Amino acid sequence: MFDAESFSRFIASNVDRGEFIQNYLLERDVQSAVINVDGRRHIYAKLPRSGYNATFRMKTIIAHYDRFVQKNAAQGEPLEFGANDNSFAVFCLMDFAARLVKFRGVHNVRIFFTDGEELVSSEEGVTSQGAYKLASVLQKAGIKDEDIFVFDCMGRGTVPILGTSILPRGVSNNFAKKYNALEQGARAILASLGGGWLNLPIPYSDNAGFLASGIPAVAFTMLPQDEAQNYMYALQNIPGLLEFVQNRIAKISVAQKEALKNNLPRTWQLMHTTLDNFASIKPESFSITARILDAIALRKTI
């Protein structure tokens, strides 16, 4: 059940989010560790060894806990942002970790709460993202051939969206094959739940950092039904919208950018604004996200 009181404390402007995550997990018998990479603090949930079996593929689930921050020009205080981007997904993942501690059987799930998703600079692009640098560390540790699932902006609506991705240029056939297998697996997970879901282009999240580092990854998000339907229509009828969402327009005027942005789902237009707050969250999204996470835990592939 969605704990509105704890969630409200998590999105408070003065909270240390990394410390909150670790304390929340510890109170539910989940140990954690901080992985420091280039000044970013990624948090790894330590789950009991009994939940792992080398016969089956590992599944790594990721949600970024950093959020867009902007100072109040008048008072010099941080404004409240990020209830949906990405506090809600993080909150769902913390609850999931607490369930996995008591899980009977094999789940083969790793959980990371990443830092630095909002850090992407125009000069460096996705290589400045915290997940990109974390992926490099994981590769050096031999963690590269497993399923990566990213959860971002899960707090509004009832329609799960599996993001379609444009793979980096020059990827090998082997990489493309692995990515396609992962995407098919993600579709099967959503299909197993019953109900409606969609496969649509979405703004890049931590999956972009993993893809750029040579590790296949897919991303899930959530939209209200009317927004999802309107977005599908806009993709078919608004020139340049697909390229805009996938960040494939090299040069664009302010006017063009605003025109295209107005055709994005309302949920995405709230990102990086003070309207991405507690009032914008739909508690019913919590149970849907939990079902997706549970389906991932139950999925076993060799």
C-alpha positions in Angstrom: 0.0 0.0 0.0 1.2 3.5 -0.9 2.6 5.2 2.3 1.7 8.8 1.5 3.3 10.1 4.8 6.7 8.6 4.1 6.6 9.7 0.5 5.8 13.2 1.5 8.9 13.2 3.8 11.0 11.8 1.0 10.2 14.7 -1.4 10.7 17.5 1.1 13.1 20.1 -0.2 15.6 19.8 2.7 15.9 16.0 2.9 19.1 14.1 2.2 17.7 11.7 -0.3 20.6 9.2 -0.2 20.4 9.1 3.6 16.7 8.7 3.5 16.9 5.7 1.1 19.5 4.0 3.3 17.5 4.6 6.5 14.2 3.5 4.9 15.8 0.3 3.7 17.5 -0.4 7.0 14.3 0.0 8.9 12.9 -2.8 6.7 15.9 -5.1 7.2 17.6 -4.2 3.9 21.3 -3.5 4.1 22.8 -1.1 1.5 26.1 0.2 0.3 27.2 3.4 -1.3 29.2 3.3 -4.5 31.1 6.5 -5.1 31.9 7.3 -8.7 33.2 10.7 -9.8 31.4 12.4 -6.9 28.1 10.7 -7.4 26.7 8.5 -4.7 25.0 5.4 -6.1 23.2 3.1 -3.6 23.2 -0.6 -3.9 20.6 -2.7 -2.0 22.1 -5.8 -0.4 19.6 -8.7 -0.7 20.0 -12.2 0.9 22.2 -14.6 -1.1 19.4 -17.2 -1.0 17.6 -15.2 -3.7 20.3 -15.9 -6.3 21.0 -18.8 -8.6 23.7 -18.7 -11.3 21.6 -20.9 -13.6 19.4 -18.0 -14.4 20.2 -14.5 -15.9 20.7 -11.6 -13.5 18.2 -8.7 -13.6 19.4 -5.3 -12.5 16.7 -2.7 -11.7 17.5 0.9 -11.6 15.9 4.2 -10.6 17.7 7.5 -10.3 17.1 9.3 -6.9 18.6 12.7 -7.8 16.2 15.4 -8.9 16.2 18.6 -10.7 17.0 21.5 -8.3 16.5 25.2 -8.8 17.0 27.9 -6.2 14.2 30.3 -5.3 15.6 33.5 -6.6 13.8 35.6 -4.0 14.7 33.6 -0.9 17.7 31.5 -2.0 16.0 28.3 -0.9 15.5 25.1 -3.0 12.1 24.7 -4.5 10.3 21.4 -4.4 10.6 19.3 -7.5 10.7 15.7 -8.5 7.7 13.9 -7.0 7.2 12.0 -10.2 10.7 12.6 -11.6 11.9 10.4 -10.0 10.8 10.1 -6.4 7.9 7.8 -7.0 9.8 5.2 -8.9 12.5 5.2 -6.2 9.8 4.8 -3.5 8.3 1.8 -5.4 11.8 0.3 -5.7 12.5 0.7 -2.0 9.3 -1.0 -1.2 10.2 -3.8 -3.7 13.6 -4.3 -1.9 11.8 -4.7 1.4 9.6 -7.4 -0.2 12.5 -9.2 -1.7 14.2 -9.6 1.7 11.3 -11.9 2.5 11.1 -13.5 -0.9 11.0 -17.3 -0.9 12.9 -18.7 -3.9 15.1 -17.3 -6.6 14.6 -13.8 -7.9 18.1 -12.9 -9.2 17.5 -9.2 -8.8 20.0 -6.4 -8.2 18.8 -3.0 -7.2 20.6 0.3 -7.7 19.5 3.8 -6.8 21.5 6.0 -9.1 22.7 9.6 -8.7 23.4 12.0 -11.5 20.7 11.4 -14.1 19.8 15.1 -14.1 23.5 15.9 -14.5 23.7 15.6 -18.3 25.5 18.6 -19.8 25.0 19.8 -23.4 28.8 19.6 -24.0 29.3 16.0 -22.8 25.9 14.6 -23.5 25.0 11.2 -22.0 28.6 10.5 -21.0 28.2 13.0 -18.2 25.3 11.0 -16.8 25.8 9.2 -13.5 24.5 5.9 -14.9 27.1 6.0 -17.8 30.0 6.1 -15.3 28.4 3.5 -13.0 28.0 1.3 -16.1 31.7 1.6 -16.7 32.5 0.5 -13.2 30.1 -2.5 -13.4 31.7 -3.5 -16.7 35.1 -3.6 -15.0 33.6 -5.7 -12.3 32.4 -8.2 -14.9 28.8 -7.2 -14.7 27.7 -6.6 -18.3 25.7 -9.6 -19.6 22.4 -9.3 -17.7 19.0 -7.7 -18.1 18.9 -4.0 -17.2 15.5 -2.4 -16.4 15.2 1.3 -15.7 12.2 2.9 -13.9 11.5 6.6 -14.3 8.4 8.8 -13.8 6.1 6.0 -12.7 3.8 8.2 -10.5 1.0 9.3 -12.8 -1.5 7.3 -14.7 -2.4 3.7 -15.2 -0.8 2.8 -18.6 2.7 1.3 -18.4 4.9 2.5 -21.2 7.9 0.5 -22.4 10.3 3.0 -24.1 11.5 2.3 -27.6 15.1 3.2 -28.2 17.4 4.2 -31.1 20.5 2.1 -30.6 23.9 4.0 -30.9 25.4 4.0 -34.3 27.9 1.2 -35.1 26.6 -1.2 -32.6 27.5 -4.8 -33.3 25.0 -7.4 -34.4 25.6 -9.2 -31.1 24.7 -6.1 -29.1 21.6 -5.5 -31.3 20.6 -9.2 -30.7 20.9 -8.9 -27.0 19.0 -5.6 -26.9 16.2 -7.1 -29.0 16.0 -10.1 -26.7 15.8 -7.8 -23.6 13.1 -5.7 -25.2 11.1 -8.8 -26.1 11.4 -10.0 -22.5 10.2 -6.6 -21.2 7.2 -6.8 -23.5 6.4 -10.3 -22.2 6.6 -9.0 -18.7 4.0 -6.3 -19.4 1.8 -8.7 -21.4 1.8 -11.2 -18.5 0.0 -8.6 -16.3 -3.0 -8.3 -18.4 -4.5 -4.8 -19.0 -3.2 -2.2 -21.4 0.4 -1.2 -22.0 2.2 0.6 -24.8 5.6 0.6 -26.5 6.4 4.2 -27.3 9.4 6.5 -27.6 10.1 8.3 -24.3 12.7 10.7 -23.1 15.9 9.0 -22.2 16.7 8.1 -18.7 19.5 6.0 -17.2 19.0 3.5 -20.0 20.8 6.0 -22.3 23.9 5.8 -20.1 23.9 2.1 -20.2 23.3 1.9 -24.0 26.1 4.4 -24.6 28.5 2.3 -22.5 27.6 -0.9 -24.5 25.2 -2.5 -22.1 21.6 -3.2 -23.3 18.9 -1.5 -21.1 15.2 -0.8 -21.4 13.1 1.8 -19.6 9.6 1.8 -18.2 7.5 4.8 -17.4 3.7 5.5 -16.8 1.1 7.8 -18.3 -2.6 8.5 -17.8 -4.7 6.8 -20.5 -5.8 10.1 -22.1 -2.3 11.4 -22.3 -1.0 8.2 -23.8 -3.7 8.2 -26.5 -3.1 11.9 -27.3 0.7 11.3 -27.5 0.2 8.4 -30.0 -1.9 10.6 -32.2 0.7 13.5 -32.0 3.5 11.1 -32.9 1.7 10.2 -36.1 0.6 13.8 -37.0 3.2 16.3 -35.7 6.3 16.5 -37.9 9.6 16.3 -35.9 8.0 15.2 -32.6 9.5 11.8 -32.7 13.0 13.2 -33.3 12.5 15.8 -30.6 11.6 13.1 -28.0 14.6 11.1 -28.9 16.9 14.1 -28.9 17.8 13.7 -32.6 17.3 17.3 -33.7 20.7 19.0 -34.0 19.4 22.6 -34.3 16.1 23.9 -33.1 14.8 27.4 -32.4 13.1 28.3 -29.1 9.8 28.7 -30.9 10.1 25.2 -32.5 11.1 23.7 -29.2 8.1 25.2 -27.4 5.7 24.1 -30.1 6.9 20.5 -30.0 7.0 20.5 -26.2 3.3 21.5 -26.1 2.5 18.2 -27.9 4.2 16.1 -25.2 2.1 14.4 -22.5 1.2 16.7 -19.7 3.1 14.4 -17.3 6.3 15.2 -19.1 5.6 18.9 -19.3 5.5 18.9 -15.5 9.0 17.6 -15.2 11.5 20.2 -13.8 8.7 22.4 -12.6 7.2 23.0 -9.2 4.0 21.3 -10.4 5.9 18.0 -10.3 4.7 17.8 -6.7 2.8 15.6 -4.3 -0.6 16.8 -5.7 0.4 15.5 -9.2 0.9 11.9 -8.0 -1.7 9.2 -8.5 -1.5 6.6 -5.7 -3.0 3.9 -7.9 0.2 3.9 -9.9 1.9 2.3 -6.9 0.2 -1.0 -7.2 0.7 -1.2 -11.0 4.4 -0.5 -10.6 4.7 -3.1 -7.9 3.1 -5.7 -10.2 5.7 -4.9 -12.9 8.5 -5.3 -10.4 7.1 -8.5 -9.0 6.8 -9.9 -12.6 10.5 -9.1 -13.2 11.4 -10.9 -10.0 9.4 -14.0 -11.0 10.8 -14.1 -14.6 13.5 -16.7 -15.1 15.6 -16.9 -18.2 18.8 -18.9 -18.9 
